[in-house]
């Protein structure tokens, strides 16, 4: 038996098709037009929705349907109904009908349901050092209990750079998925500038890429920030005021910033080689941070279990998500949400914030957050992007996927998300459609 909703859509599609050539099937300019309802109320890319209302048109060349500013493909229409297909990555929003100069919106939002597919980009789970592709690759993210593995970044050419502290080096994953040594010596830790194997690090914890393809890294044991050119040549860029644990690039200025995580931490702006100034002081165990396109700074408060926005220039703080001093795993409006030792953080081109949930020492598998959380731009509503409250390893969709101590997150220009999955010694990939 055909379900009522499907039957309704099929009937309406036949009705619409039969009315296309009716000369009376036209829109009356300036007369009242409205969207009374639409079905279904939610769905993903490829969903056909039936829009019912008043004073539409059967002339599809004059008709435009959008959701969240994205055009829907129109299947057919008459003056009372329109059938259209939702495009991929459309997002949620009002259904907008436009005919000539007449525009009307639905009162309700269409709820777009994303399919977020988690896969393994590189790594076989073993602690070691091996280059290659897929499960040929070995990283050493776990290593000593104090490794705070969050270093992952992606450039405009879709190369992913990964800080591998257990191997004392920076690895590169190119757009084909091939992993190679970028800079540092996996067989010898220490301090040395140079190209490729000639450079030496002790524990590189974090990396960030500027618009010119330069990679900036921090090494808390060496107390330095290095600038690594695209050919893998490392140069000391700054001696840190305190142990540097994290680094980010201000997208509005292309300048690097670094942070220290020890005690009353701070954020420092690097204005030139060997020149920096502290812009934010006395943070309780700061973790990952990043900037939006306007230069506002967003920070994971590992010690406070909060996500804070610092306004550009004044650096005035506002907690946008999480409850200060209250650990947990809860989604919802920003003030109601809960985090548990959040760590890596990245802001996408639209201002959405991604947070790697587990910044516990040693990557505690009993931590209540083993996920990548998503904070919607401006509304600051928190949801789970992928993963859950349970540690494990599973490539799957959304909350069915499993991570173990996800510590770092990066987003490429196409919106693909990359995760440094510490305990699993893998780099994971999330494609949202």
Secondary structure, 3 states (H helix, E strand, C coil): CCCHHHHHHHHHHHHHHHHCCCCCCCCCCCCCCEEEEEECCEECCCCEEEEEEECCCCCHHHEEEEECCEECEEEEECCCEEEEECCCCCCCEEEEEEECCEEEEEEEEEEECCCEEEEEEECCCCECCECEEECCCEECCCCCCCCCCCCEEECCCCCEEEEEHHHCEEEEECCCCEEEEEEECCCCCCCECEEHHHCECCCEEEEEECCCCCEEEEECCCCEEEEECCCCEEEEEEECCCCEEEEEEECCCCEEEEEECCCEEEEEEEEECCEEEEEEEEEECEEEEEECCCCCEEEEECCCCEEEEECCCCCCEEEEEEECCEECCECECHHHCEECCCCCEEECCCCCEEEECCCCCCCCCCCCCEEEEEECCCCCCEEEEEEECCCCCECCEHHHCECCCEEEEEECCCCCEEEEECCCCEEEEEEEC
